[in-house]
């Protein structure tokens, strides 16, 4: 009997020492700090120069483990002149989610370029899940802020579901040594504004030219979308890592786009209408 009680006690003690949740510590897969120039017609209602803080993190407990009660994502700047309250709480981004849960904070720089010296430096990101497990990472050094002009001339070569989307960079040469200009492309659902495609995430790299072919299978005829053009500055003086893509500056512009049925679909539709018209005519003659 005594051996049984001892064994039960050991089992209970072992159970008590186990973690309360099977969640693993969250993992930061990407963190970004960059200056962003956003247009007047921004579909999210944020225009002008912003400091963009962005973190993508998965958790084995699912998105709820990172967005439920007790979970939080925050960032702290190394700059003593940082003009916002710290730590900055970064909310979950409902219109992203291509790499797990994505958290985004857009801090408007009301002083414009005069605020650049106040936001340079490094940022420490901490992601905490609902069971108080945390992971931290220090982002790249934001030390080459500049204003990239907004993309212009956004257009597609046709209104199919796989058009070529192109735009123009008014000044493709960065004004600061060590930066290199490249381009990115997003597709937003025109009703929810959710991102359904990001070229750099899908391919693992930015494009060297501002021209993209929309992949097959993404767009539906008659459904509204926004095609988003992005000009980006990468800091070539920093090492390449998957967590820190070296993004220093970005500018964005949007093009509303609704694809129409493909010509073959229209032909089938037309043939069907002709057949129905003929059938109706024959029935009318019989009467």
C-alpha atoms as one frame of an Amber mdcrd trajectory, in Angstrom:
protein
   0.000   0.000   0.000   2.806   2.369   0.947   4.564   1.684  -2.379   1.341
   2.457  -4.221   0.933   5.789  -2.421   4.539   6.709  -3.119   4.103   5.861
  -6.802   0.894   7.922  -7.028   2.647  10.812  -5.290   5.507  10.703  -7.787
   3.087  10.646 -10.725   1.154  13.643  -9.359   4.365  15.527  -8.718   5.465
  14.841 -12.281   2.148  16.058 -13.656   2.379  19.196 -11.541   5.799  19.981
 -12.962   4.547  19.835 -16.556   3.778  23.124 -18.341   0.136  24.181 -18.240
  -0.020  24.302 -22.034   1.430  22.287 -24.868   2.117  25.503 -26.807   5.680
  25.937 -27.920   7.365  29.290 -27.565   6.315  31.527 -30.486   8.859  32.020
 -33.261   9.667  35.311 -34.973  10.148  34.598 -38.674  10.405  38.212 -39.867
  10.657  41.623 -38.255  10.752  44.893 -40.157  11.442  48.528 -39.302  11.265
  50.993 -42.180  10.169  54.426 -43.328   7.084  54.254 -45.523   5.659  56.886
 -47.866   1.910  56.241 -48.193  -0.444  57.863 -50.733  -3.536  60.020 -50.235
  -5.697  57.218 -51.667  -4.244  54.611 -49.295  -6.897  51.904 -48.919  -6.276
  51.739 -45.158  -6.669  55.480 -44.644  -3.072  56.149 -43.570  -1.223  58.680
 -45.715   2.094  60.475 -45.467   5.373  59.394 -43.870   5.161  56.650 -41.283
   7.474  54.511 -39.213   6.318  50.980 -39.966   6.917  48.227 -37.402   6.049
  44.735 -38.581   6.481  41.273 -37.066   5.450  37.878 -38.440   5.298  35.013
 -35.959   3.736  31.523 -35.877   2.836  29.523 -32.780   1.983  25.825 -32.551
  -1.135  26.837 -30.662  -2.432  28.608 -33.753  -3.289  32.259 -34.280  -5.410
  32.302 -31.137  -2.314  31.675 -29.038  -0.876  34.987 -30.287  -4.054  37.078
 -30.353  -6.056  35.778 -27.379  -6.233  37.096 -23.784  -2.799  37.812 -22.343
  -0.989  37.726 -25.681   0.877  40.835 -26.797   3.471  41.987 -29.295   5.636
  45.016 -28.501   8.655  46.936 -29.744  11.147  49.210 -27.992  13.477  51.660
 -29.731  17.123  52.179 -28.835  16.764  55.901 -29.664  16.450  58.132 -26.583
  14.650  60.737 -28.748  11.953  58.294 -29.894   8.803  60.464 -30.170   6.226
  57.813 -29.214   5.339  56.116 -25.944   7.328  52.947 -25.284   7.001  50.044
 -25.503   4.955  50.312 -28.687   2.122  47.796 -28.738   1.840  46.268 -32.214
  -1.667  45.020 -33.038  -2.457  41.930 -35.075  -2.828  42.815 -38.719  -6.124
  41.477 -40.045  -5.216  42.084 -43.674  -1.973  40.111 -43.596  -1.235  36.579
 -42.519   0.967  35.077 -45.208   3.622  34.003 -42.675   1.566  33.079 -39.639
   0.169  35.941 -37.548   1.434  39.324 -38.677   1.503  42.358 -36.417   1.763
  45.867 -37.862   1.974  49.345 -36.387   2.021  52.466 -38.577   3.305  55.455
 -36.585   2.670  58.720 -38.414   5.703  61.016 -38.464   3.931  64.334 -37.986
   7.231  66.197 -38.301   8.013  64.577 -41.666  11.695  64.158 -42.467  12.533
  66.203 -39.342  11.510  63.121 -37.332  14.035  60.839 -39.063  16.816  61.389
 -36.452  14.312  60.495 -33.709  13.408  57.080 -35.122  16.760  55.777 -36.340
  18.398  52.954 -34.409  17.514  49.374 -33.571  14.252  47.973 -32.241  13.737
  45.069 -29.884  10.604  43.029 -30.635   8.914  40.736 -28.115   6.057  38.374
 -28.965   4.194  36.808 -26.027   1.507  34.145 -26.366  -1.522  33.479 -24.182
   0.478  31.225 -21.857   3.089  33.938 -21.182   5.761  32.328 -23.348   7.854
  34.961 -25.100  10.417  35.292 -27.848  12.490  38.411 -28.561  14.616  39.652
 -31.424  16.511  42.836 -32.235  15.763  44.104 -35.726  18.146  45.594 -38.248
  19.620  49.067 -37.770  17.407  51.745 -39.311  20.129  54.236 -40.220  19.456
  55.340 -43.825  15.955  56.846 -43.860  14.817  58.652 -46.996  11.580  59.497
 -48.807  11.012  57.309 -51.864   8.692  58.991 -54.395   5.310  57.347 -54.864
   5.052  54.958 -57.830   3.311  56.464 -60.860   1.708  55.173 -64.067   0.157
  52.074 -62.514  -1.493  50.006 -65.260  -2.205  46.504 -66.538  -1.802  45.268
 -70.104  -5.302  43.770 -70.105  -8.256  42.947 -67.851  -7.711  39.203 -67.690
  -7.133  37.229 -64.492  -3.397  37.042 -65.271  -2.434  40.534 -66.468   1.007
  42.102 -66.434   1.010  44.845 -63.797   3.556  47.618 -64.322   4.377  51.014
 -62.864   7.076  53.710 -62.917   9.572  54.754 -60.274  10.004  58.534 -60.765
  13.490  58.456 -59.224  14.941  54.912 -59.155  18.318  55.948 -57.725  18.460
  56.084 -53.909  19.808  59.292 -52.469  21.903  57.578 -49.776  25.001  55.444
 -50.315  24.610  51.781 -49.443  20.960  51.549 -50.543  19.678  49.650 -53.588
  16.235  50.146 -55.131  13.966  47.167 -55.871  10.233  46.528 -56.241   7.459
  44.502 -54.649   3.870  43.731 -55.620   0.813  42.896 -53.520  -2.718  41.826
 -54.389  -5.438  42.925 -51.965  -8.982  41.618 -51.966 -11.058  44.637 -52.985
 -13.786  43.943 -50.411 -11.849  42.926 -47.286  -8.502  44.601 -48.153  -6.781
  41.335 -47.110  -3.489  40.589 -48.825  -3.844  37.437 -50.923  -0.418  37.634
 -52.609   2.983  39.187 -51.908   5.610  38.775 -54.633   8.644  38.965 -52.342
   7.183  36.421 -49.905   6.100  34.080 -52.703   9.459  34.184 -54.494  11.816
  34.942 -51.621  13.147  38.068 -53.343  12.180  41.519 -54.572  11.959  42.244
 -58.292  14.690  44.341 -59.976  12.095  45.923 -62.300   8.621  47.392 -61.625
   6.724  44.837 -63.700   4.914  41.695 -62.537   2.720  39.008 -64.037  -0.222
  38.113 -61.820   0.005  34.365 -61.089  -2.694  32.071 -62.399  -5.451  31.018
 -60.025  -5.487  34.101 -57.788  -8.087  36.396 -59.378 -11.762  35.733 -60.055
 -13.573  37.417 -62.974 -15.887  40.171 -61.788 -14.357  40.367 -58.300 -12.724
  43.682 -57.249  -9.065  43.839 -56.227  -6.356  46.361 -55.462  -2.967  45.890
 -57.109  -0.355  47.476 -54.873   2.929  48.807 -56.249   5.838  49.150 -53.820
   9.252  50.710 -54.377  11.715  49.624 -51.690  15.219  50.506 -50.530  17.382
  47.651 -49.273  20.424  48.327 -47.097  23.302  46.470 -48.773  25.650  47.261
 -45.876  23.821  44.799 -43.629  24.060  40.990 -43.722  21.330  39.016 -45.469
  19.106  37.015 -43.120  15.628  35.565 -43.509  14.441  37.377 -40.367  15.811
  40.777 -41.416  15.173  41.423 -45.139  17.203  44.695 -44.941  14.164  46.782
 -45.895  14.973  50.417 -45.063  12.404  52.538 -46.939   9.256  51.932 -48.993
   6.604  53.832 -50.940   3.230  52.480 -52.061   0.460  53.186 -54.527  -2.759
  51.325 -55.347  -4.632  50.476 -58.537  -8.268  49.335 -58.378  -8.682  46.372
 -60.722 -11.568  44.086 -61.645 -10.793  41.309 -64.150 -13.335  40.359 -66.803
 -14.009  36.829 -68.093 -11.403  35.399 -70.457 -12.241  35.529 -74.201 -12.797
  31.770 -74.239 -15.268  32.116 -71.362 -17.056  34.916 -73.163 -17.209  32.743
 -76.302 -18.786  29.892 -74.343 -21.203  32.311 -72.726 -22.097  33.771 -76.112
 -22.614  30.318 -77.590 -24.910  29.417 -74.722 -26.954  32.565 -75.212 -27.273
  31.859 -78.943 -28.441  28.302 -78.218 -30.997  29.507 -75.682 -32.239  32.152
 -78.113 -32.630  29.537 -80.866 -34.507  27.201 -78.564 -36.867  29.975 -77.496
 -37.469  30.926 -81.152 -38.305  27.332 -82.137 -40.734  27.006 -79.237 -42.388
  30.275 -80.272 -42.845  29.016 -83.884 -44.467  25.778 -82.658 -47.055  27.828
 -80.819
